[in-house]
Amino acid sequence: MYLFIFQALCFAVSTAKAAWPYPCDSVRCHSKLPFCRIQRVDCFTSPCYPVAVCTNSPPPVPSVCSVGGPVINANMNQIKCSSDANCPDGTYCTGGSCCWTNPEKPGSCPRQKRSYRKIRVKRCGRPCSIDSDCSGNQKCCLSGGCGHICRSPVIEQNDFF
């Protein structure tokens, strides 16, 4: 009984940390439609994730997306966005395009330090939207006055179930 509960808990923790796998990773397109793209679909219920489709339209190079190309609509046009709310479930808005969401990196963002001194010039780190925008093990964290920037995570033992 205890083993089953522990396994269920581990499964819940591990799946909560990961995003859906990139749909094109499991698709093989043929020579007439060689490019796999992610396409928005219409659903009656949420969540409504985009699906992989084979097309003759290659993703733009360079892509604003860290994984694959931008999400397309039924007319094979790139979906434009100004915020995540304009994008299908499982995607995010970056550079005016909807892109597939990558898994979250382990750890948590460090606590923001409060500073009561006036700082004339504040140096901000590398800007980001999601963890995959950051190199190595760095995470995309909110930083007071700088928006989201890449920072080294705080790793706790239970982050590695």
N, C-alpha and C positions, 0 to 999 in steps of 0.2 A: 504494500500500500504506500509506504513512504517513498519507495523508489519511483513509483508511478507519479506521485505528486512532484518529486524533485525533477523528473524528466519533463513533465508538463511545464514546470516553472522555467526550466532552462530553455525549452522551446519558445515560450512566451517572451522571455528576455531577449533571446537571440533574434527572433523575428521582428521584435519591436525596433531593433537597431538598424535593420536593413531595409532598403527600398526594393521595389519590384525589380527583377532582372531586366536588362535591356532586351526588348522583344526581338530585335534583329539577330541576337546571338544564337537563337535556335531556328533560324530560317535560312534555307538555301534557295537562292533565286536562280532561274535558268538564264540562258544566254540572250533570249529576246527581251527579258525584263531583268537585267542584271543587278539593279540597285535596290537594296532594302531600305525603306524609309518608314518612319513612324507616322501614322495617319489618325487624325481625330475621327471618332465615330459618335453617332448619336445614340444615347441610351435612355431608357425610361427610369432607371434608378441610379443612385450614386453608390460607390464610386464608379466612374466611367473612364477607364483607362484607354489610351490610344492603342492601336494594333499595328503589327508589322505588315507591310504590303510590299510587293515587288513592283518596281517601276523602271522605266527607261530614263527617268530624270535623276541624275546624280545629286547628292547633297552639295551645297556650295563649299568651295575651298578658298580660303580657310573658313572653317565653321566657327560660329560663336559658341557652339555647344561643346562641352567637355567630353561628351559621349555621343557619337553619331552626328547626324545633321538635324536641323530644325524640324519640328513637327509640321506636317502638311495637312491640308483639308481635302475634301473629296474631289476638288478640282485640281489637285496636285500642286496647289500654291502654298507657299510658306505662310504659316499663321503668324500674324503680327500681334504684338502685345505691348502694353505699357506697365502691366503689373501681373503678378501670378494669377490673379482672379480672371484674366483673359485667357488663361491656358487650361488645357484638359487636366484631369486628375493625373497625378504621377509625373507632372512636368512643372517647370518653373520658367519665369520670364527673365531673359538676360539679353542685353544688346538688341532689344526689340523683337526677339524671337522666342518661341516656346521650345524648351529643350528637355530631354529626359533627365529625371532626377537620379543622381548617383547615391549609393549607400553612404550613410553617415559614418564618419571615422570614429574610432573609439575615443573615450575620454569626454571631458566636459570643458567648457570655456572657463578660463580663470576669472575669479571675481574682479570686478572693476574697482580700481583704487580711487578713493575720493581724494581730491586735492583741493585744499583751501587756499593755496597760493595762486596768484595770478601767473599764468604762463603766457608769454608774449607770442611765441611761435610753437605750435604743437606739431610734432612730426607724427604723421599717420603711417601705418604699415601698408602692406599690399591690400587694395580693396578686393572684396569677394562677394559672391551671392550665396554659394553653397560650399561645403567642405572640399569638394573636388577641385574648386578653383585654387586651392592652397597646395603648396608643395609638401612632399613628405607626409609626416603625421600631423601637420598643422590643421587646425579647424577654423572655420569661418565664424568669428565671434563679434558680437556687438561691442563697440568701444565708444565710450562717451565722447562726443564731439567729432568722431571720425567715421561714424557709420559702421558698417561691417568690415573688419580687417582680418587677415590671417594671423593666428596666434598659436603658440605652443599649448597643447591641452594639458589639463590636470587629469592624470590617469589614476583611477581607483581600482583596487583589486577586483571588484565585482564587474568591471567593464569588459572582462575577458571570459565570460561564461562560455 
